[in-house]
Amino acid sequence: MPFTGIGTRFQRKVLGVWEDIASLLSISGPSSTRDTVDSTTLGDEDGFRDFIAGLKDGGTMNFDLLFNKGQYTGLIDDFDTDTPATYQIFFAGAQAGAIQFEGLITDFPLS
């Protein structure tokens, strides 16, 4: 069932407590993918390649954010670290619940 997303929050876990990172304008993703591995053998006679499931990639999420100077500093700290942080997208209202994930900030464009 479609919903507006009003009340949705983007948060980071800091010392066991969820803190709002910034105000969300939009979210896209994750764009999860899975590789395939060619498992065709010389004994296959049907003329078609055979594939088995390979490694999964959790994908990339993109956020358009509205933030203040303090929130910007926190985001830059996350960008500068090599250690993944724990994040969640919290949905409010009828769709209440959260998606939690470990992640790295890999791109931080400003406009």
C-alpha positions in Angstrom: 0.0 0.0 0.0 1.5 3.4 -1.0 2.1 6.0 1.7 3.4 9.5 1.8 6.4 9.0 4.1 5.5 11.8 6.4 7.4 11.4 9.7 10.1 9.2 8.2 13.5 9.8 9.8 17.1 9.0 8.9 19.1 8.0 12.1 22.5 6.9 13.3 23.1 4.7 16.3 25.5 6.5 18.7 26.3 4.7 22.0 23.2 2.5 21.7 20.8 5.5 21.1 19.2 6.4 17.7 19.9 10.0 16.8 18.4 11.9 13.9 21.0 12.7 11.3 19.2 15.3 9.2 15.8 16.1 7.7 15.0 13.8 4.8 13.8 15.2 1.5 13.9 11.9 -0.4 15.3 8.4 -0.4 16.2 6.0 -3.2 17.5 2.5 -3.0 18.8 0.2 -2.0 19.8 -1.1 -5.4 20.8 -4.6 -4.3 22.4 -6.9 -6.8 23.6 -10.5 -7.1 26.3 -11.9 -9.3 26.0 -15.1 -11.2 28.9 -17.6 -11.7 29.2 -19.5 -15.0 29.1 -23.2 -14.1 29.0 -24.6 -17.6 31.0 -27.7 -18.1 32.4 -29.3 -21.2 29.9 -32.1 -20.7 26.9 -29.8 -21.2 25.3 -30.7 -24.5 22.3 -28.5 -24.7 24.2 -25.5 -26.0 23.2 -23.2 -23.1 25.4 -21.9 -20.4 24.6 -22.9 -16.8 24.8 -20.4 -13.9 24.7 -20.6 -10.2 24.0 -17.8 -7.7 27.0 -15.7 -6.7 27.8 -13.1 -4.1 25.2 -10.5 -3.1 25.8 -6.8 -2.9 23.5 -5.0 -0.4 23.5 -2.0 -2.8 23.5 1.7 -2.5 21.0 4.1 -1.0 20.8 7.8 -1.9 19.4 10.5 0.4 18.5 14.1 -0.3 19.0 15.8 3.1 18.4 19.1 4.7 20.9 19.7 7.6 22.4 22.2 9.9 26.2 22.9 10.6 26.3 20.4 13.5 24.6 17.7 11.4 27.0 18.4 8.5 30.0 17.9 10.9 28.6 14.5 11.9 28.1 13.5 8.3 31.6 14.5 7.4 32.9 12.5 10.4 31.1 9.5 9.0 32.5 10.1 5.5 36.0 10.4 6.9 36.0 7.2 8.9 36.8 3.7 7.5 34.4 2.0 9.9 30.8 1.4 8.9 28.2 3.0 11.1 24.8 1.7 12.1 21.9 3.6 10.4 18.2 3.2 10.2 15.3 4.6 8.3 12.4 4.9 10.6 8.9 5.0 9.1 6.1 6.6 11.0 2.3 6.3 10.9 0.5 3.3 9.4 3.8 2.0 8.0 5.6 2.3 11.4 8.8 0.3 11.6 12.5 0.6 10.6 15.1 -0.7 8.2 18.4 -1.0 9.9 21.8 -1.4 8.1 25.5 -1.0 8.4 27.0 1.4 5.9 29.7 3.8 4.8 29.1 7.3 3.3 30.9 7.0 -0.1 29.8 10.2 -1.8 28.9 13.5 -0.2 28.0 16.1 -2.8 26.6 19.5 -1.8 24.2 21.6 -3.8 
